């Protein structure tokens, strides 16, 4: 199944995107809803929050006073980190349970406000960020949520910056215009990328390619390569090194728009098992041994390729030989 991480700054329009994706057929796992669930009265998380921040964060009914807690933590990084350490592990555990319950052919969208801040981007096949200018977001919070200008800016400052968030994005939806315009961007993404990506994953096949020709150097290749590298490094612990190679790794060089990676595998690893892990991460085995513009591999190299029709990539798998023994040193026990 395809797993999409959905995020965006407060009031950027992430909820609009989640609703539209759900209408299109995605299984949406809402981290905010789960976060409210895990702090309900009687839950262990609520008891820990009260112990950490005092009874003043509770309503007379015994429920969490979210507004009071928000005022307590959003201007205090240490307090915010303490709260996150209580809530986030429980949210992830519950989210994992909901994902496990989904049918195998589903497209899972995890709606996570702090996806970037909590370092979760590499575990998704694709990260979708909904973005809007800060001034527009402040205006929305003031007019739609009744917040003061100062409180709105404080909330924005407590999250990742726009550049930090967008560096983790495979797709950025600009929600500056009308809601209908944003919905159409989501629908097009669903048709042209998410559906075929999911079909490729289910069939364990790379994305189809037509004839590719060299194109001018693209500054976006660096960020795209870094996101793929991060995903590969968490795909299987037996992967010891990933390096962006080939023409697209050379700044200013024209190249075929396929990112190449040297993926080094521990010599003790079960290579077929690593191959399965890479397929699950979105990089199934390829039927060919090279693509135009890619770097020739050494003898015995295995090739995997991206199932994402929106970002072609080739992985050249090489087993790292065991380290040579140093002369004069005898291994084993005396």
N, C-alpha and C positions, 0 to 999 in steps of 0.2 A: 504494500500500500504506500501511496505517496504521502509524505508528511511535510506540511507547510507550516512554518513559523510566521505568525502574523503579529506585527507590532507597530507602534507609532507613538509619537509624543501625545501627551494629554490634549484632548480636543482637536486632534488632527483629523479624525474621522475613521478610526480603526473599527469602531462598532458598526458603522455603515458598511464597511467592507465585509465584516464577519456576517452580517445579516444577508448580504447579497450572495456570498459564497454558500451559505446554508440553503438559500433558495435554489441555487444551482445544483445542489446535491451533496455538498461537502458535509462531513461530520465535524461540527465545530465544538472544540473543547475550550470553554471560557475560564481562564485562570482567575479572573476577578470573581466570577460566580463561585468557583471552588474556594477561593480565599474567604468569601463570606460564610460559606458552609462550614469550613474547618474551625471557625471562631464562634460558632453558635454556643449558647449556654450549655454547660455540661461537658464541652469538649476540652481535651487537655490543653490545646493551644490557648484557649481563653484564660485558663488558670495561670499559664506561664506568662501571658501578657499582663495580667493583673499583678503578678508577683514582680515583674520587671518595671512596670510603669505606675503602679499604685491603683487604688480603687476609684480614683477620679476619672479613669477611662471607661468606667462602667455606667450605664444608665440605672435609674432606680429599679428597673425590672430585672437587672442582672445581665442584660445583654450588653454587647460592646458598644460604646459611644464612639462611632467611627470618626465623627467630627472632632471630638476631643483628642482622640489618639492622633489624628492627622495633624492637629495643631502642635502636638507634642513632638512629633518625629520629623516633620518635613523641613524644619529649620535646623536639625541636629543630625549630622551624618552618622555619628556613633549610635544614637538612639534608633535611627532608621535601620542601620545594619543589624542591631540587636533584634528589632522586630522581624526583619527579613529572615534571620536565622531561626526564628520560631515558626513562622508561617510557611516559608518557601518549601522546605522539605516535605511538609504535609500536602501542599498543593501539588507538588510533582508526583508524589505517591498516588494521590487520587486521580490525577490526570493520566498517569500510566495505566491505571485500572480501566478508565473509560476508553483509552485507545485500544487496550487489549480486548475489550468487548465489541469493538467495531468489526464489521464484516471484512474479510481479507481484501476485497476489491475497492475499499473505500478510499476517498481522498480525505485525509485528516488535516484539519486546520486548527492549530493550537494558538488561541488568542492570548498573548502574553504581553502585558504592558511593559514589563521590565526584562524582556527577552535579551536585549543587548547588555544591560547592566549586570545580569546574572550569568553571562557567558554561555548562553544556551544555543547560540546560532549554529555552531558546527553540527549539532545533532539532527538538524533538519535537512531534507533534500533541497529545500528552497526557502528563502526568507523573503517575505513580502512586507515592505514598510509603507505605511500611509503617511504622507507628509503634507504639511501646510505651513506657511510663514508664521513666525512667532506672534506678530501683531494680530493676525487673523485668529489665531488660537486664543490669545488673551481676550479679544473681542467676544469670541464664542463663550468663553468661561464666564465673563461678566454678564452677558445678555441672556445666556441660556441656563447658567448654573447659579446665578446670583452671587458670584464671588467678587471680591474687591480686586482692583487692578494689581495691588501689591500681592495679595494671596495667590492670584493666578500666576504671576511671574515667579513667585516662590516655588510653586508646584513644578513649573517648567524647569527651573534651575536645579531641582532635586533629581531630575531625570538626565539621561544621556543627552548630549548636544545633538543637533541635527547632523553635523558631519560624522560624529561617532556612530550614530544609528545608521546612516545611509551607507557607511563603509561596509556594514554587515549585510546590506540588502542586495539580493539578486534582482529584485524588481521594486521600483519606487512608484507608488501611485500618488500623483499630485492632486490633492483635494482642495486646491485653491478655488476652483470654479463651482459649478452647481452640483448638487448631489447626483443628478442624473448623469452628468459627465463622468463622475467618479464611478458610478455603477457600470457605465458602458466600458470603462477601462477594465474593471473587474471581469465583466462578461467576456471581453476579448482575451484576457489572460487565461480564463478558464478554457475557452475554445481552442486557442492556439498553442498553449503551453501545458497547462495542468492536466487536461484530459489525455493528450498524447504521451506526456511524461509518465502518467500512471499506467497507461496501456503498455508502454515499453517496460516498465518495472515488472508488471504482472507476467509479461512474456519473456522476461530476462533477456532483453535484446537492447543494443544501443540504438540511439535515435537515428533515423534515416538521414542520409546525406546525399545531396545532389553534387554536381560538379563544382568544385571549389577552386577559386582563383585567388592569387595574392591580392591583398588589400593594403592600403597604407597603415602604418603603425598606429595602434589605438591605445591611448593612455589608460583605458579601462581594463586592459589585459592584466595589469599588475594587480589591481584589486580583485578581479575575478579569480586569478590564479591563487591569491592568498586565501580566499574563501574556500576554494576547492582543496587546497593543501590542508587547511584546518579540518575539513570534513574527513579527509583520508586518514589523518593522524588519529582520529577518534574512532574510525571504522573498525580497526582491529589492532590490538596491542602488539601483534607480531610485525606490524609495519614499523620499521625503525627510522626511516628517513624518507622525505618526499621533497623533490626538487623540481621547480619549473624549468624546463629545458626547451631547446629548439628555437626557431626563429622568433616566436612571439615573446620569448624571454629577453630578446635583444632590443633595447630602447632605440626607437627611430627606424627600425628595420621593417620593411614591407614583408608580409607573410600571409600564408593561408590562415584563415580565422579558426584555427584549431589549437587549443592549448595542450602542450605536451608535458608529461610529468614522468620523471624517473622515480619509481616506487621501490625502495629497497626493503626486502623481506628477510627477517632473521633466518639464518641457515637451519635452525632447529624447528622451524615452523612447518605445519602441514599446509603445503601450498594450495591444494584444492579447498581447504577450509577457509584460507584467506580469500580465495577467489569468491567463495560464497558470501563472505562478509562484504566484499567490495560490490558485489551485485546488489545486495540489500541496501548498500549506501548510495546506489544509483549509478554504478559503474560495472555493468555486466561484461563477461568475456566477449571479445570481438572476433568475428569470423576471419578477418584479415590480419596481416602482421604489420602493416604500416599504412599511413595516410600521406597524401601529398603534403610535403612541407614538414613532415615529422622527422624526428631524429632516428636514425637506424639503431636498432638495439643489438646487444651482444647475442651470441648463440645461446639458445635456450630461453630467450626472453618470451614472456607471455604478454599479450596485449588485451587490455580492457578499454572500454570506451563509454562515454557518458550517455545515459538514457534520456537526458534533458534535451529536447529539441531546440531550446533557446540558448544552449551553451555547449558546443562541441568540445570534447576533450578526449585525449588519448592517454592511457596509463601504460607505461612500459615497466613491467614487473621484473625485477632482477633479485635473485637470492644472493644475499651477502655471504661470501665464503667465511668459514671459521677463521679466527685469528691464528697466524702462524706461531708455533712455539718458539720461544727465544732459545738460541743455542746454549747448551750448558745447564739448562734448568730441567730437572726431572719432575714430572707431575706425579701425583698420587701420594699416598700416605707412607711414612717411613716405618 
